[in-house]
Amino acid sequence: MTEKELRKAKKEELIEMLYYLRKEIDELKEENDKLRAKIISLSESNTKSQEKQTETEAQDVPEIQEVHDA
């Protein structure tokens, strides 16, 4: 909507537009919050997986060295 159209719009039309824009903002904010929570959860899960992998690799290294030394 152009500035000229906005100036000609009636008060009721403007209020209705504001209502729907506010509703859309609220929905987008809710979606954004959910996505942020999912990112945090995935990040934490990824960190735990990396820690487990590091532990497993660290446990495997001495075994390999023992076999090599023997």
Steps between C-alpha positions, in 0.01 A plus 500: 500500500640838401526799730225669302269202547580493871408867535164439328419187705227524759572467869326162516713368212818617669400342830424174321838507325673565831311211658607253231857628496520461878356149472760410238780642715385293797487183288846565357640569846357171626648313204832675556502398868428137409777498240747653747412232756550231235839645405609500864383142544678383185814687600501337844439159344782556253735603780418184697555285190836663438602446863406131479690462175807667653478269801472195276794612289707569813424151631594342168836678475672323794388162365656576164823617663517185717463278195764701316741487796465122540 
